[in-house]
Amino acid sequence: MLANIAPMARRSAIVTGAAGAVMLAISVAAGGKGVLGAAIAIGVVAAFFGLTVLAFGLGAKVSPQAMAGAGMAMYFVKILALLVLISTLRDSTAFSGLLFGVTIIVLVLVYQAALAFSWYRTKMLYVEPAGER
């Protein structure tokens, strides 16, 4: 299982990086505040997914149950951190809040779609063949 995580995460990160570059290019039309909002969003998404890959990797070394627990814990930690971040930066005029939010949503959707596609293409047994225990 651990051997399959790294290539899938790498492919998803590459696709998400390309989407981040597109969002950064689009935000140029909104000026400096738009670029700053998109750049902050790209940093937040990169940090969140990097921590998720790290947690899954550490959990996978222990057991499948630990991996599932690490995934659920990281999900809740990321949601809480994002809520705190958004409530803290809600009234900021230093960057475009609209492009910040749109960039986060686009990058999360692209990352999850790329991860789902990578998982779909992975040839991995999920049932033990009879007699192999």
Secondary structure, 3 states (H helix, E strand, C coil): CHHHHHHHHHHHHHHHHHHHHHHHHHHHHHCHHHHHHHHHHHHHHHHHHHHHHHHHHHHHHHCHHHHHHHHHHHHHHHHHHHHHHHHHHCCCCCCCHHHHHHHHHHHHHHHHHHHHHHHHHCCCCCCCCCCCC
